[in-house]
Amino acid sequence: MEVARHHGIDTMFTLSGGHVFPLYDGAVQPEATMRLLDVRHEQTAVFGAEGIGKLTRRAGMAVVTAGPGVTNVVSGIATAHFNGSPLVVVGGRAPDGRWGQGLLQELDQPPLLTPITKRAETVHATDGIATAMDEACRLANSAHRGPVFLDMPMDRLYDQAEVDLAGNAPAWDRTPDPEAVAHIARLISDAERPVFVFGSDVWVDGAEKVALEVAEALGIPVITNGQGRGVLPAGHPLLATRARGAAFGGADLVVVVGTPMDFRLGHGLFGGKDGAPLAKVVHITDASEQIATHLTLAGSVSGDLSHVLRGLGDATKPSGTVEAWRTTLSEAAQAAIATDAEALTSDADPIHPARIYGELNRVLDDDAVVIGDGGDFVSYAGKYIEPKQPGNWLDPGPFGCLGTGMGYSIAARLSRPSSQVVTLLGDGAAGFSLMDVDTLVRHKLPVVMVCGNNGIWGLEKAPMQMLYGYDVVADLNPQTRYDQVVQALGGGGELVTKPEEIAPALQRAFDSGVPYLVNIATDPENVYPRKTMGV
């Protein structure tokens, strides 16, 4: 535990299991040195630890027992892998001394996790545990960040050894190639319609301030995604996220910083609108292995993102046409925002999902942490909620795993004790993790939860109808009382069925001081209009 504390870890997310009792003992004896945060499902433990990593930019830690304790966290670890979140997961393991005899929960676990971790290994020597933990924390916290898994045989954990803790290892050199930076600066200088994309790693790599300064100095429009949302605060004149279609369709150069060139960005195919050629694409990442290889890039560079962006700011001389391009996108964004007003204030009955966000935007503080756990309902959130500060938006990310909500909620309340924490749940997602409201209640962690309850699997029902003319296994019970589930677990909640009831219900939730679910029955016919299913 001393090694974990050295790396800034102060909370162990866990679900009790005998294989890892010595780690609990080390956290609380001879005196408490680490908070134990016990949950109701191991998946929530990993999502909680990953949430810490996302919010604090240093690894969180989950400890789970052997066998099913480990297999229950595979989706959580995969989510951290795709998100590039720093995370250390420690698993129990059946004892070495009787391995192969059919012990309880005997399973060779690292091979399951090798494809989705930076390292997955078994520590077979008691005197090697401290070194392995130190290396795990360093590796998880180093670009490109991600999860590391260690398991420790039960007999080695219950044994004792004296070790000398090593000093700080030298930091890896992350200086970007200056010629590559200079080349990209020339591309931006020559572009007539450039666009920046700022993704999660701009935040995680600590480059959010430099990114804002460089965008403003160069006057280049910006689209944000993931935890890059808020790098340009809501209302910023360069923020072109609401003009995304016009920006990506009309750009002649797109500079993607700190996010993969995946389905969320059309796999890197930009431009081509009205017969124009495809845009040139530049990829800037925090580590070389993250550079896209599935398309031809006009330029790329990896390294410390602040260093890269400062270099671009110093060397770029934007074209005189950028001002007109900026005006075009600003007008398109303002037009889209004006069009939003009708949906955000809709009096439709059943409730239009957008009305919820119209009301929520009125009561969110600038430093509110907003968590999205869902499909269709959270897609509306991505459109209508624009953070005012970076690092305050959490969603499942490109792996698209539902059930992150309660773990992220716990992490947000621990990391940002004075901020509003609002978790947006689809009714489908609520079924994955709502039992961990019990964890919020037991640990006295007030969170406002808003459930968009349309009684269907919205991301699946409409596409299946489009493809086949019918749908199956896409319906849930309408107006299920998820609020009563929260009440039964010791929190508060209520069902909302009329649009005029939303605002007062939200206010009661924020005033309650307990985990509180506003369960809002929405119109199942109002599904989010999307152009891609991500495949």
N, C-alpha and C positions, 0 to 999 in steps of 0.2 A: 504494500500500500504506500510505502514511502516513495517508491519510484513513481507510482501514479501521481501522487501529490506533487512531486517535483515537476511533473509535466502539466500541472494546472488542473488535474482532475480532482474534484471535490465531492462527486456524487457517484455512487455505484448503483446502477439500475439493475434490478435482479428479480427473480422469482425463486423462492427458497428451494434449495436442493442439497441433499447430504453430501454430494460429491465436492461441493465448494464451501462447506462450513468453515474451513480454515481461513478463507478470504474474508468472511464476515467477522471472524474473530480478530483478524488483523486490522479490520476497519474500526473496531470499537474497543479493543483492549491493547495496552493497559488503560488507555483513554480514547475517547471517540475522536478519530482523525478524519473520518469521511462519512458523509450522509449516506444511509442506506435507503433507497427508494424502491420499495417492493411493489410489484404490479400483479395483475391477474392473468397475463399471458406473456410469454417470453418475447413475442413479436413486439409488444408495447415497450418492453425494456430496451430493445435495440432501437426502435423509433425514438424513444426518449433520449438515448445516448446520441443518436445521429442528430436529433434536433439541437442538442447542446453544441455539437460540432458546427452545425449550420449557423447558429446564432452567435457563438463566441469565437469561432474560427480556430478552435483548438479541440483536439479529440475528446469526445465523451467516451464513457466506458460502460459496457454491459457485462454482467457475469451470469452465466446460466449453467444449469446442471447438465449432466451427461445425457447422451442419447436423444430422447425427444426434446429435451431442453435446447439442444443444439439444432436439431432439425426444424424446430419451430421458428428459428430465427433466420432461416435461409432467405426468405423474401425481404426481410429487413436489411440484411447485409447486402443483398443484390441491389436494393434501392440506394443504399449509401455508395455502392460501387458506381452506379450510373450517375449519381448526383455529384460524385467527387467529394464526398463528405468525410472529414477525418473521424475515425471511429476505431476503437479497440474493443474486441469481443473476446472474453475469456470463457472457455468452456471447461466443465468438469470432464473427467474421463475415467473409465474403469481402471482399476489398479494394474500396473505393469506386472506385479509379482505373480498374478494368476491369470494373465492375459491368455485368451484362447480356450478358456474353460467354460465359456457360456455364462459369464458374469452378467449381473443386472445392467442393462443399458450399455453393453459392450459393443462399441462401434468405432471403426477407424474414421474419425470425423474430418480431418483436414482435406482428404481428397474430394469431399463433397463441396468444400468451400474454396478450393484453389482457383477455380475459374472466375470467382467474383471477389477476390481479395488481392491485396498487394503481396501478402504472405499468409500462408496457413500452415502451421507446424505444431508438433507436439514437443513439449519440453520434458525430457525424460530424466533430468537430474535436478534435484532440489536446489543445488547451488547454482544452477543455470537460470532459475526463474527470474531473478532480479535483472540480469542482463537481457534476457529475452523480452521482458516487459519494457525495459528502457528502449530497446531497438524497435519494438512494436509501436511505441508512442512516437518515436522520432520518424519512423516510416509513415505512419498514418498522417502526421502533421506536415510532411514534406510534399512539395508539388511533384506530380499531380496527386492531390490528396485522395484518401480512400480508406477502406476498412482493412484491418489486420486481425487475423484470428489466431489465438493460441489455445491449445488445450493442455491440461496438466493432469497426469494420472493421480488418482486419489491417494495412493500410498506416498507419492512424492510430495503432495501438498501437506499431508499430515506429518511428514518428516521435518527435520530441522537442519539448517546449515548456516554457517557464518560466511558472509561475503563482503567484499569491499565494493562499494558502489562507485562506478566509474564517473569521472568528471564529464563535462559537456564535450560532445564530439564537435569537430569543426563543421560549420554549415557548408552545404553544397553550393558550388558556384552556379548562380543562375543568371549570369550576365548574358544578355542577348547578343546575337551576332550583329555588330554595328553596320555591316554592309547590307544585311537583310533589312534592318530598320531604315537605312537610307533609301533602299530600293522602294520600300512601301511608301515612304514619305514622297518620293517622286510620283508614284502612282496616284496618291491622293492629290498632289499638287496639279496633276494633269487632268484629273477627273472633272467633269462638268456637273455630274449629279451623284456625288458620293453619299453614302449612308454608313454610319457606325451601328453595329449591334453589340450591346453590352450584356453579357450573360453572367451566370452565377459566380464564376471564378473571379470576376472583377471585384466582387464583394469578398469572397473567401480569401483571395490573395492580397487583400488590403489595399486595392488600387482605386477605390471608389472616389476619393477626393481628386486624385490626379485625373481620372477619367472625366469627371465633370469639368475640371479646369481646362483640359485639352479640348473637349468638345466646344466649350464656350469660346476659347481662344481662336479656334479654327472656324467656328460657326457652322459646323456640320450637323445635320439632323441625326437623331439617335433613336433607335428602337431598342427596348430592353426586354429581357425575359428572365424567368427564374428569379434568383436572388439579385440579379441585376436590376430588377424593378425597384425604383426609388433612387437609383444613382442620379438620374435626373428627376427631381421631385415632380409630383403632379402639378400641372399647370405651367411647367417650364416651356418657354417658346421653342426650344430645339427638340422637345420630346415629340416624336412622330409615330408613336405606337398606334394611335388611333387612325393614322394615315398609312398603316402598314401595307395595304394593297397597292396604293399609289407609290409608296416608297420603294417597295421591292419590285414592282412592275416597271417603274420608270428609271431606276438607278442604272448608272453605267459602271459603278464600282461599289461593292459592299465589303466593308471591313468588319469581320466577325471576330469579336474579342471575348475570350473566356467562356466559350460554350461550344458544344459539338455541332457539326454541320448535319444535324439529324432531321427527322420528319417535321420537327417544329419549325425548321427553317427551310422547308422544301428541299432538303438534302443539298442545299447550296446552289440551287438553280434560280437565279434572280434575273430581272430584266425581261426582255423579249416582248414587252407590251407594245401593241400597235405596230408590229413588224420590226421593232428595233432589235438589234443583236442582244444576246445574253450579256449580262453584266460581268465584268471582271470580278474575281473574288479573292480576298486576302483572308488568311486565317492566322490569328494570333492566340497562342495558348501558353499556359504556365509550364508545360513540359512537352518535350518533343514528340512523345508517343501519342499526344492528343491531336496532332496535326492531321487534318482530313487527307485520306489517300484515295477516296473513291471518285474524285473529280480533279480536273486540272486547275491548279491555283495560279493566280497571277503573282502571288507572293505569300510568304509565310515566315514566321519567326516564333520562337518560344523563349521563355525565360521569365524573369520577374516582370509582372505586368505593369507595375508603376514605372520601372525603368524603360520598358518598351514605349509606353504612352508618352513619357516625358521626351524621349528621343523623337517621336513623331511630332509632338508639339513644337519642338525646337526647329525641326528640319522642314516642315511642311509650309508651303506658300499656296493657299487655296486659290483655285481659279476664280476669275471675276464672275463666272456664271453661277457660282454657288449661292449667291444671295437670292437670285430669282428662283432657283430650285428650292431653297429654304422657304421662301414665301409660298410657293405652290403647295408644299407639304403642310405648312402651317394652316393654310386656308382649308385644305382637305381635312385636317384633323379637327379644326373648329366646326366644319360642316357636320362631321360625324358626331361630335359632341352635342351639337344643337339637335341633331336627329334623335339622340338618346333621350331627350327630355320627355317625349311622349311615353316611352316604355317605363322610365324611372318613376313617373308620377301616375302610372296607369291605375284607374279605378276598376279594372276588369275583375269580374267575379265568375269563376275561380281566379285566384290571385296570379298575376303575371310575375314570374320569378324576378324580373328586373325591378319591380316595385320594392322588393326587399332591399336591394342594393341602393336604391334611391333613398330609402329611410336610413340605412346603415351609414351611408356616407355623411349624413348630417351629424352623427354622434361619434364618429371615429376621431380620436385624438391624433395629432401628428406622429406620435411615437407608438401608435397602436401596432401590435403584432397580429397579422391576419393569416390564418392557416386554412388552406383549402384541402379538403379530403372528400373527393367525389368526382363524378364525371360531368354530367350535363349541368347540374346546379353550379358547380365550381367553374365551369366554362363561362357562365355569365359573370362570375366574380372576376375572372381574368380580364374581361372586357370592361367592366364598370368600376372596379376598385383599382385606383392608382395610388401606390404608397407615396408618402411625402418624404420618407427617409429610406436609405438602403438597408438591407438586412432584415427587414420587417415583414417579408412575405415568405411563407413556406408552403410548398405544395409537394406532391409525391415525386415530381420530376419525370424524366423521360421513361422510366420503367413503368410508371402508371399503376403502382400498387396501392390499392385501397386499404384503409385501416391505419394510416399514419396519424390520424387526427388526435387521438388521445395521447400518444407518445409525444408528439410535437407540442401539444397543449401543456403537458407537464414540463417539458424543457423550456417553453416560453415563459411560463409562470416562474420557474426557478431562475432563469437568466435575466428576466426583465420584471422584477417584482413590483415596480411602480407603474408599469404600462398596462393599458387595456390588452387583453388577450381574447381574440374572437376566433372561434373555430367554425368553419362552414362545412356542413355535412350534407351530402345527399342521403336520401333515405336508404339507398343501397349501401353506401359506405358505413352508415350508422350500425348496420348489422355486423360489421367486422370487429368493432372495438368498443362499443358503447359500455360493455361491462366494466371497462377500466375507468368509468366515472367513479366507481368505488375507490379507485386509487386517488383520484382528485379529492374525494371527500375525506378519506382517511388521513391524507397528508395536508389537508386544509389548503387546497390550491384552487381558488375561485377562477373560473373560466366561463365566458359567455359562449354558448353553443347555439348555432342557428341551423336548423334542419330544413332544407327544402324538400318537402314531402309530396312528391307527385305520384306515388304508388306504382312507378314503373322503373325499369332499367333504361333510362333515357338514351344512353349512348348506343344501346343495342336494338331497342324496339323499332325506332324509325328506320334505321338502315336495313333491318331485316325485312320490314314491310316494303321498302324500296326495291330490294333485291328479289323477293319472293312473292310479294303481294299478301303476305300474312306474317305473323310472328308467333313464336312459342318461347316459353321460359323467360319472358321479358316483363312479367307483371308481378307486383307486390300488392299487399293489401293496402287499399287507400286509407289515408288518415290513421295509420297505426300510431298508437299513443306512446311514442318514444319518450315524450315528456314524462309520462307516468313511470317509465323505466328509471329515468333519472331521479324522480322523486322517491322511488322505492329504494334506491341506492343511497339516499341521504341528501340529494341535491334538490334543486327546485326546477319548475318548468310549467309550461302551459301550451295549449293548442290554440293556434290562430287560424281562423277561416275567412276573415274579412280584411280587405286591404287597410281599412282605417284602424284596425287593431294592431298593426305591426309596430308602429312607433311607440305606443305606450308599453307594449310587451317588451320591446328592446330596452326601454328605460328601466323597467322593473328588473330585467336581467342584470343590467349594469349596477343597479343599486343594491342587489341582493347580497353580495359578498359571499356567495356560494357558487359551486358549479350549477349552472342554470341553462336549461335547454328551451329555446323558443322553437316550437314545432309548427311549421307553417305549411298548411295545405296549399299546394300550387297546382296550376293548370297542367295536366299531362299532355295537352295538345300544344303547349308552348315549349317545344324543345329547342335547344340552342342550334342555330343555323350554322352548320360547319361544312367546309369544303373537303376536308380530309379526315380519315379515320385513324391516321397515324401508321398505316401499313402500306 
